[in-house]
Amino acid sequence: MSEIRVAGVRKRFGRGNADVLRGVDLEVAAGEWVAIMGSSGSGKSTLLHLLAALDDADQGEIEVAGRDLRRLRDPNHYRRDTIGLVFQLHDLLPHLSAEENVEIPMFGTARSRADRRTAARRLLAEVGLAGKEHRRPPELSGGERQRVALARALANDPRILLADEPTGSLDPEAVENVMDLLRRLREEHGVTIVMVTHAPEVAAAADRSYTMADGTLAVRGT
């Protein structure tokens, strides 16, 4: 059984506009790393948002971790327990420390304050930020902020990591550091990764690569 199954998915924004997604099909196995490339506006991020239940498809089926997203009663609960999200601009809260940013997804769970703090520090150490737990995002480099975002995405041990241009704003050295981190996190945590990227060298790290064009998805190279 696939960890992610997308069948005949269509999505349109606004009346009279063409479909952003036009019959997209995709299957991703548990533990697999899939990259999706394509130009701006091709629908890559839209597909990722549908997988995260941040928006609803107009047509078609999406099943993630055995759950039909059309029948979700609580999308927030689904995102908290199943999905880890990483964005290009990391979306960290600038007035909170790195440790406090990583704790945010753990609120609403059964974890005590002490458990949340311990877990946040462990995750920051995993991404190479031990000793920087109390620094706020403006005090960190771009690569370090993205590492905090990755630690936050893993806060609740998600089965699936959805990454939207996770290296898009980084310099080459920081890009390589983040890619090494993603490889290690998949090996150690066994997460399934679906990553949107413009960069062929970043997509090359994945098990499979697709190209999104005109609202459809094709295996890269075909």
Sequence and secondary structure as in RCSB ss.txt:
>XXXX:A:sequence
MSEIRVAGVRKRFGRGNADVLRGVDLEVAAGEWVAIMGSSGSGKSTLLHLLAALDDADQGEIEVAGRDLRRLRDP
NHYRRDTIGLVFQLHDLLPHLSAEENVEIPMFGTARSRADRRTAARRLLAEVGLAGKEHRRPPELSGGERQRVAL
ARALANDPRILLADEPTGSLDPEAVENVMDLLRRLREEHGVTIVMVTHAPEVAAAADRSYTMADGTLAVRGT
>XXXX:A:secstr
  SEEEEEEEEE STT  EEEEEEEEEE TT EEEEE  TTSSHHHHHHHHTTSS  SEEEEEETTEEGGG S H
HHHHHHHEEEEETT    TTS HHHHHHGGGTTSS  HHHHHHHHHHHHHHTT TT TT  GGGS HHHHHHHHH
HHHTTT  SEEEEESTTTTS HHHHHHHHHHHHHHHHHH  EEEEE S HHHHTTSSEEEEEETTEEEETT 
